[in-house]
C-alpha cells in the first residue's frame, strides 16, 4: 500500500503504510521462529510445525525489502532437509506437495540451490 500511495503522490500515506509494514514484519520476525531452530514455524502457537512460506515472494517481486535475505537463506537450508520424492510437503504433518506454492517458493528462493530442486 505504501508503494501505491507513493505512486499516487500521497507521500504522507506512503510513509504511514511503510512504517506500518515495518512494524508488522518486526512483530512477525520476533514471533514466527520455531524456538531453538533457524526456520519459521507454521503458526505463532505451534512452534514445532512448519509450512511452505510461499507468500514471501510478493515482497521480493515488489522490492519492499521487508523479508530479510537471512530469512530466505535459513528457509532454503531448512527446506532442503524436508524435500521428498513428491517435492516439498505443504506443511507438517503432510507428505504431499502443492506445486503452485512450490513455484512461488522457488521464485522467492531463486538465489538458492533449492529453487531448481523445487521446480
N, C-alpha and C positions, 0 to 999 in steps of 0.2 A: 504494500500500500504506500510505503514511503517513496518508492520509485515512481508510482503512478502520480502521486501528489507533486513530486519534483517535475515530472514531465508536463504537468498541468500548470506549473508556475506557482504552486501553493507551497512555498518554502517552509512556512511555519508548520503546516500539516506534515510535510515531508520529515522535518526534524522530529516532530512528535511521534510519528509512526516508526521511524528508525530507532528512536530511543526505546519505545515500547518493545520492539523486536529484540533489541539487545537485552532488555530486562528479562524477557521470556526465555531467550536462549541461555542466559546465565542461570536461571532457575532450572531449566531442563538439564544443563550440564552438571549442576550440583546434585540433582536427584536421579538422573537416569542411569547412572553406572551401577552395575552389579557390585556389591561390596567385595573388596579384595580382588576384583578382576579388572582387566583392561578391555571391557566391552560393555555395550549398553544393554540394559535389562529390557524386557518386554514391557513392563509397567513399573511404576514407582513402587508399588507394594509387593510385587512378585520378583524379588531380586535374583532368583535362580533361573527364571525363564528368560529366553531371548527370542528375538524375532528379526525379520528382514526389515531393515531401515531403508525402505525404498523411497521414502518421502524426503530424503536429504538431497536428491537430485535437483529439484527446483531451485534450491539455494545455490547450487553450483551453476545451473543454467542461467539464472538471473544475475549471478555475480555479486550477491549480497555479502558473502564472506561471513555469514553468521555461524555456520557449522565449521569449526576449525579443521584444518587438514590433519591434525593429530588424531581427531576422532575418526576420520576416514582411514588413516593408516592402521589404527587399532582395530577397527571393524574389519578391514580387509584381512588382517592377520588372523583374527578370530574366525571369520567365515571360512577361511581355508581349512580350519580344523573341523568344520561341520559339513563340508561337502559330502554327498553320497552319489551313488550311480544315477540318481534322478535329478541331481543338481543340489541346490541349497534348500533345505527344508524351509517351509514358510515360517515356522516358529516351533518352539518346543511345545508339546512332545511329538509333533507331526514328523513324518518321514517324507511326505510328498512336497513338491515344489510348485511354485506359481511362476510360470515363465515370464508373464508380463512384469511382475515385481522384480524378477531377476534381471530383466533388461534395464529397468530404472536403476537398480543397484549397480549393474555393470557400467552404466553411463556415469554414475556418481563416482565410482571407484576406477575410472578409466586410467588413472596413473599407477595402478597397482596390478600385479600379475593375475590376481583373481578375476579381474574384469573379463579376460579372454576365457577363463575357465567357466565363468557363468554363461557366457554366450555359447 
